Amino acid sequence: MATNRIGSSDIMKKTMILFLLLVSVSFAQQTGPFGLSRGMSKEAVVAAVGAKNVIKNEGRQVSTVPKPHLMFESYSLLFSPTVGLVKILALSVIIDTDDFGDQIRSAYDDISTALQQAYGQPNYSFDFLQSGSIWHERNEFMWGLYKKERTLATAWDNTSETNGTAPIVRHALPNQIANISLQAVALDVDPNKADLILAYEFNGFNQYADEVAKKKASVF
């Protein structure tokens, strides 16, 4: 009478299949930006992206995420010791642009449009030159950005407005996101090179930032 035997190698294969299934389910549950969620631990992020993709700071900067975007090449992460992940700062690839800023503006518009499709109209949009700046010609757009006298940015938040009787929520951001901001900046080394900075702040970030500020001030 033939008997079925399951060897140790078969058990290991079944265990590995189960582990990969659980990991895939875990990834599917990460519905936040770039596949990351508020409250994730550094260990969970490293497990999700792979240790080889950790750039520095014990998992606080990574070169990829569970759901990457080709425009962005690195992601700085901020972890609260009590909450977990509270902020994502995505840095784009370096964009070579002309003096008019056509290329960086085009990239900015593309990402801004995608964000609007996901989160609706922004609360704030800024595209202005500081009063008194000498960089006011169209072909001086990048010099204004380089000198930090021009602002090109967009932001979403959960701001409430009042119609006289009751507050009106302009945006109800999903996944416990408190704020989103997109900004174009010129590199310090070259006014014709720029990148985009996309930031997500989750609920709990402000409290964590306040705690850090108090800790720094406590030395005085």
PAPA-168536 format. One record per residue (C-alpha): residue in one letter; x, y, z. Coordinates in nm, 3 decimals, m for minus. Layout:
N
PT:rest:X:Y:Z
PT:A:X:Y:Z
...
***
This chain:
220
PT:rest:X:Y:Z
PT:M:0.000:0.000:0.000
PT:A:0.149:0.328:m0.114
PT:T:0.179:0.605:0.138
PT:N:0.205:0.979:0.072
PT:R:0.496:1.141:0.246
PT:I:0.554:1.511:0.281
PT:G:0.922:1.588:0.320
PT:S:1.075:1.889:0.491
PT:S:1.136:2.052:0.151
PT:D:0.765:2.025:0.068
PT:I:0.672:2.182:0.401
PT:M:0.915:2.467:0.338
PT:K:0.768:2.525:m0.009
PT:K:0.415:2.536:0.129
PT:T:0.529:2.771:0.407
PT:M:0.696:3.000:0.154
PT:I:0.386:3.006:m0.067
PT:L:0.173:3.095:0.234
PT:F:0.418:3.368:0.335
PT:L:0.418:3.521:m0.014
PT:L:0.038:3.510:m0.020
PT:L:0.021:3.689:0.315
PT:V:0.269:3.950:0.192
PT:S:0.068:4.009:m0.127
PT:V:m0.249:4.050:0.077
PT:S:m0.067:4.292:0.307
PT:F:0.045:4.496:0.007
PT:A:m0.310:4.501:m0.129
PT:Q:m0.427:4.648:0.200
PT:Q:m0.176:4.934:0.172
PT:T:m0.411:5.178:0.003
PT:G:m0.228:5.496:0.098
PT:P:0.001:5.705:m0.126
PT:F:0.274:5.501:m0.296
PT:G:0.132:5.192:m0.124
PT:L:0.233:5.321:0.220
PT:S:m0.004:5.377:0.510
PT:R:m0.014:5.589:0.821
PT:G:0.125:5.406:1.121
PT:M:0.354:5.165:0.934
PT:S:0.668:5.083:1.128
PT:K:1.018:5.122:0.984
PT:E:1.050:4.745:0.990
PT:A:0.729:4.705:0.789
PT:V:0.848:4.957:0.529
PT:V:1.186:4.787:0.494
PT:A:1.012:4.451:0.455
PT:A:0.783:4.598:0.188
PT:V:1.053:4.766:m0.023
PT:G:1.344:4.531:0.041
PT:A:1.658:4.605:0.242
PT:K:1.860:4.671:m0.075
PT:N:1.639:4.973:m0.149
PT:V:1.707:5.141:0.184
PT:I:1.937:5.437:0.118
PT:K:2.014:5.548:0.474
PT:N:1.886:5.636:0.820
PT:E:1.754:5.295:0.917
PT:G:1.472:5.288:0.668
PT:R:1.395:5.659:0.670
PT:Q:1.501:5.707:0.308
PT:V:1.427:5.451:0.038
PT:S:1.477:5.439:m0.337
PT:T:1.145:5.269:m0.410
PT:V:0.804:5.203:m0.257
PT:P:0.535:4.935:m0.301
PT:K:0.364:5.155:m0.565
PT:P:0.640:5.371:m0.723
PT:H:0.603:5.650:m0.978
PT:L:0.861:5.697:m1.254
PT:M:0.888:6.070:m1.181
PT:F:1.018:6.011:m0.827
PT:E:1.352:5.854:m0.738
PT:S:1.371:5.871:m0.359
PT:Y:1.133:5.883:m0.065
PT:S:1.214:6.024:0.278
PT:L:0.995:5.888:0.556
PT:L:0.927:6.027:0.902
PT:F:0.828:5.793:1.183
PT:S:0.675:5.885:1.516
PT:P:0.785:5.652:1.799
PT:T:0.422:5.619:1.908
PT:V:0.224:5.639:1.582
PT:G:0.461:5.505:1.317
PT:L:0.476:5.656:0.968
PT:V:0.347:6.015:0.976
PT:K:0.506:6.177:0.669
PT:I:0.624:6.089:0.317
PT:L:0.850:6.323:0.121
PT:A:0.896:6.213:m0.240
PT:L:1.177:6.371:m0.443
PT:S:1.162:6.364:m0.821
PT:V:1.436:6.295:m1.069
PT:I:1.638:6.602:m1.168
PT:I:1.468:6.786:m1.453
PT:D:1.677:6.987:m1.701
PT:T:1.481:7.293:m1.799
PT:D:1.518:7.610:m2.006
PT:D:1.521:7.965:m1.868
PT:F:1.143:7.984:m1.913
PT:G:1.096:7.682:m1.688
PT:D:0.891:7.503:m1.953
PT:Q:1.008:7.152:m1.863
PT:I:0.966:7.180:m1.486
PT:R:0.627:7.350:m1.529
PT:S:0.515:7.068:m1.759
PT:A:0.622:6.802:m1.508
PT:Y:0.459:7.000:m1.227
PT:D:0.132:7.027:m1.421
PT:D:0.131:6.653:m1.495
PT:I:0.170:6.556:m1.128
PT:S:m0.072:6.826:m1.014
PT:T:m0.336:6.698:m1.258
PT:A:m0.289:6.340:m1.135
PT:L:m0.325:6.455:m0.774
PT:Q:m0.642:6.646:m0.859
PT:Q:m0.788:6.334:m1.016
PT:A:m0.718:6.150:m0.692
PT:Y:m0.802:6.417:m0.434
PT:G:m1.010:6.682:m0.610
PT:Q:m0.938:7.051:m0.651
PT:P:m0.658:7.181:m0.428
PT:N:m0.721:7.419:m0.142
PT:Y:m0.434:7.640:m0.246
PT:S:m0.244:7.704:m0.570
PT:F:0.052:7.943:m0.583
PT:D:0.232:8.070:m0.891
PT:F:0.377:8.411:m0.813
PT:L:0.691:8.622:m0.790
PT:Q:0.774:8.813:m0.476
PT:S:0.709:9.183:m0.486
PT:G:1.025:9.375:m0.576
PT:S:1.199:9.080:m0.744
PT:I:1.405:9.170:m1.049
PT:W:1.340:8.831:m1.212
PT:H:1.010:8.925:m1.374
PT:E:1.075:8.850:m1.741
PT:R:0.935:8.529:m1.888
PT:N:1.284:8.398:m1.962
PT:E:1.384:8.462:m1.600
PT:F:1.137:8.215:m1.449
PT:M:1.412:7.977:m1.337
PT:W:1.623:8.254:m1.189
PT:G:1.327:8.356:m0.975
PT:L:1.289:7.994:m0.862
PT:Y:1.665:7.962:m0.809
PT:K:1.676:8.277:m0.593
PT:K:1.371:8.152:m0.399
PT:E:1.177:8.460:m0.504
PT:R:0.923:8.264:m0.711
PT:T:0.676:8.009:m0.576
PT:L:0.514:7.729:m0.775
PT:A:0.317:7.508:m0.536
PT:T:m0.016:7.342:m0.474
PT:A:m0.168:7.209:m0.151
PT:W:m0.461:7.001:m0.027
PT:D:m0.583:6.975:0.331
PT:N:m0.892:6.911:0.542
PT:T:m0.961:7.280:0.600
PT:S:m1.312:7.364:0.714
PT:E:m1.488:7.684:0.619
PT:T:m1.785:7.844:0.789
PT:N:m2.096:7.955:0.603
PT:G:m2.217:8.150:0.905
PT:T:m2.389:7.861:1.081
PT:A:m2.193:7.542:1.033
PT:P:m1.846:7.437:0.913
PT:I:m1.810:7.314:0.557
PT:V:m1.534:7.063:0.489
PT:R:m1.371:7.147:0.157
PT:H:m1.187:6.819:0.129
PT:A:m1.212:6.491:0.314
PT:L:m0.873:6.342:0.233
PT:P:m0.865:5.959:0.246
PT:N:m0.632:5.719:0.426
PT:Q:m0.587:5.948:0.728
PT:I:m0.400:6.203:0.517
PT:A:m0.398:6.548:0.676
PT:N:m0.209:6.748:0.414
PT:I:m0.063:6.711:0.065
PT:S:0.174:6.956:m0.099
PT:L:0.350:6.972:m0.435
PT:Q:0.630:7.220:m0.501
PT:A:0.878:7.292:m0.778
PT:V:1.227:7.394:m0.667
PT:A:1.549:7.482:m0.848
PT:L:1.867:7.304:m0.748
PT:D:2.123:7.509:m0.558
PT:V:2.400:7.405:m0.799
PT:D:2.234:7.507:m1.125
PT:P:1.933:7.736:m1.201
PT:N:1.850:7.525:m1.506
PT:K:1.804:7.206:m1.304
PT:A:1.497:7.154:m1.091
PT:D:1.294:6.889:m0.917
PT:L:0.953:6.834:m0.762
PT:I:0.887:6.771:m0.395
PT:L:0.565:6.589:m0.310
PT:A:0.477:6.563:0.059
PT:Y:0.205:6.371:0.242
PT:E:0.144:6.440:0.610
PT:F:m0.077:6.195:0.797
PT:N:m0.292:6.254:1.103
PT:G:m0.062:6.278:1.402
PT:F:0.220:6.456:1.221
PT:N:0.155:6.796:1.380
PT:Q:0.153:6.646:1.728
PT:Y:0.481:6.467:1.656
PT:A:0.637:6.787:1.517
PT:D:0.528:6.977:1.829
PT:E:0.685:6.711:2.052
PT:V:1.014:6.731:1.859
PT:A:1.015:7.112:1.881
PT:K:0.953:7.102:2.256
PT:K:1.232:6.849:2.304
PT:K:1.476:7.070:2.110
PT:A:1.372:7.376:2.312
PT:S:1.409:7.192:2.642
PT:V:1.789:7.228:2.632
PT:F:1.770:7.603:2.698
***
